[in-house]
Amino acid sequence: MTYQYRHPLSDGAVHGIEMPNANHLELVEACGVFSVLAFKGQADAVEAALNALSGVSLRKVGPGEWLVVTAERGTGLGDIAGAMVVDQSHGRSLFRLKGPQAVRILMKGVGVDLPGGFPIGTSAMMAFQHLTVNLARTGDDAFELIVLRSFAESLHHDLRLAGREFSLSFAVADR
């Protein structure tokens, strides 16, 4: 039996439409998300091996633990010596938030100094309102949020409310 992947938020979104210089939220459907946990004493070697991979983006979760994002679902990481790798693609949802007011939108829900203490390339586990998310800064006005799939609708709702005064748009993206 083959299951077809379809996110519950797909039905209520416009696909692929984004206004230039607007505040925009995207649900990225086709990406892969992997959980990587280094065995005791192997964190440095595992991190070096992950950094050597092409086409992946690392998200720090904790000591010796990462979420690794790939461009396509089903793209495996292969064996990483000294670590346990678990495909979390069907259990996690990735959102992209971008636009001139992205920091102000996120500041309504996080307790972190995003303007001054969260440089590009940084990621961390944190609370956005009542949800735990992995937040990564990918640009001056661009962020990615990874949340458990069962909380995706709640995060979507909270972000839309936080961005309402800034005319936040929403769409589903393939990548």
Secondary structure as the mmCIF struct_conf table of DSSP 4:
data_model
#
loop_
_struct_conf.conf_type_id
_struct_conf.id
_struct_conf.beg_label_comp_id
_struct_conf.beg_label_asym_id
_struct_conf.beg_label_seq_id
_struct_conf.end_label_comp_id
_struct_conf.end_label_asym_id
_struct_conf.end_label_seq_id
HELX_LH_PP_P HELX_LH_PP_P1 TYR A 3 TYR A 5
HELX_RH_3T_P HELX_RH_3T_P1 PRO A 8 GLY A 12
BEND BEND1 ALA A 13 ALA A 13
STRN STRN1 VAL A 14 HIS A 15
BEND BEND2 GLY A 16 GLY A 16
TURN_TY1_P TURN_TY1_P1 PRO A 20 ASN A 21
STRN STRN2 HIS A 24 VAL A 28
BEND BEND3 ALA A 30 ALA A 30
STRN STRN3 GLY A 32 ALA A 38
HELX_LH_PP_P HELX_LH_PP_P2 PHE A 39 PHE A 39
TURN_TY1_P TURN_TY1_P2 LYS A 40 GLY A 41
HELX_RH_AL_P HELX_RH_AL_P1 ALA A 43 ALA A 52
BEND BEND4 SER A 54 GLY A 55
STRN STRN4 VAL A 56 GLY A 62
TURN_TY1_P TURN_TY1_P3 PRO A 63 GLY A 64
STRN STRN5 GLU A 65 THR A 70
BEND BEND5 ALA A 71 GLU A 72
TURN_TY1_P TURN_TY1_P4 ARG A 73 GLY A 74
TURN_TY1_P TURN_TY1_P5 ALA A 81 GLY A 82
STRN STRN6 ALA A 83 ASP A 87
TURN_TY1_P TURN_TY1_P6 SER A 89 GLY A 91
STRN STRN7 ARG A 92 LYS A 98
BEND BEND6 GLY A 99 GLY A 99
TURN_TY1_P TURN_TY1_P7 PRO A 100 GLN A 101
HELX_RH_AL_P HELX_RH_AL_P2 ALA A 102 MET A 107
TURN_TY1_P TURN_TY1_P8 LYS A 108 GLY A 109
BEND BEND7 VAL A 112 VAL A 112
HELX_RH_AL_P HELX_RH_AL_P3 LEU A 114 GLY A 117
TURN_TY1_P TURN_TY1_P9 ILE A 120 GLY A 121
STRN STRN8 SER A 123 PHE A 128
TURN_TY1_P TURN_TY1_P10 GLN A 129 HIS A 130
STRN STRN9 LEU A 131 GLY A 139
TURN_TY1_P TURN_TY1_P11 ASP A 140 ASP A 141
STRN STRN10 ALA A 142 LEU A 148
HELX_RH_3T_P HELX_RH_3T_P2 ARG A 149 PHE A 151
HELX_RH_AL_P HELX_RH_AL_P4 ALA A 152 ALA A 162
TURN_TY1_P TURN_TY1_P12 GLY A 163 GLY A 163
HELX_RH_3T_P HELX_RH_3T_P3 ARG A 164 PHE A 166
TURN_TY1_P TURN_TY1_P13 SER A 167 SER A 167
STRN STRN11 SER A 169 ALA A 173
#
